[in-house]
Amino acid sequence: MKSASTTAKDARQAELKLRAYFASLPPDARRRLKQLREAIRAAAPGATEVISYGIPAFRLNGRVLVWYAAWKNHSSLYPMTASVKRAYAAELEGYDTSKGTARFPLKKALPSGLVKRLVKARIAEMPQKKGKAR
């Protein structure tokens, strides 16, 4: 188990990495990513932010809930499991999706309500026990 000082140090390092990631983005992508981040936070208020695989993520109960990122022309939400994609297929129509990703174009308004529903669906899929993913 980590000590309180190690946990605080980890949180500071995560915050610095998150700030650096956001600072590296062009203004439009940064603005969109902040909107995406707020929608995720609203759906998962108990989740904590980290950097994982070089992009921002939210962790809940010791496991990564979702990753999110900004690109030149879109922002992305990961992972989209097959069951979540099936459940929200009608709402995701018109958005580019792949096996584990939903992409939201920067030129269109972010569907914040849809993002919140997707995140809540991910929460419902996750084991409720704390612990590392296997």
Secondary structure, DSSP 8 states (H G I E B T S, - for coil): ---HHHHHHHHHHHHHHHHHHHHTS-HHHHHHHHHHHHHHHHH-TT-EEEEETTEEEEEETTEEEEEEEE-SSEEEEE---HHHHHHTHHHHTTSEEETTEEEEETTS---HHHHHHHHHHHHHHS-SS-S---
